């Protein structure tokens, strides 16, 4: 498809989405090879960004998050990361903990515990539907921070069977999640924006520099004896990737 075909196609798709939203306005960003629909859904500001050349679809919302960060990825080609006790650099490896088949949170302990804690704080029905819809809509990522919520899709807009419905379903899920995150009691915008890696030692004594910085509670994890996936155990625990029951 030539550039002269991509631009009108992207604009037409956004124009078809606009009537389903509020105050829709299409804005071309030719310097970045992008075009956006800026609108609202239930009063929440949003934008749908299309990268015209590659067809990438990147919806984002402005939100007030009072519950906690979410940092989820979906990739069925990812394999569990095991820490090798004989590896001198193992402590610097990132954890990858699965919450559903192919859907995981990755990072250090605070990152992982933060996302798992936020998932646990959501209504159970919503968290289950969130993971199911990430799979159905083939979302590659879902990020929620103090004032923004964004997703990415694995298929680009040229590959979606019904891009208008596909994107609208994603927006409705985002809106429901945004409303749920707003019901918490944290003031995340006022919390220190500090990232700590490793530890600090003073005169040979280890010091944990966490005073005044909210710490996510540790979330228990288990390892599948069959495929080594790390995951959070449930009432009837089975590995989210291979389906094997938790043993031992």
Secondary structure, DSSP 8 states (H G I E B T S, - for coil): --HHHHHHHHHHHHHHHHTTSEEEEEEEEGGGTEEEEEEEETTEEEEEEEETTT--EEEEEE----S--EEEEE-TT-------TT-TTGGGS-EEEEEETTEEEEESHHHHHHHHHHHHHS-HHHHHHHHHHHHHTTEEEEEE-SSEEEEEESS-TTT-TTHHHHHHHHHHHHHHHHHHHTTS---GGGS------S-EEETTEEE---TTS--------EE-TTT--EE---TT-B-TTT--B---
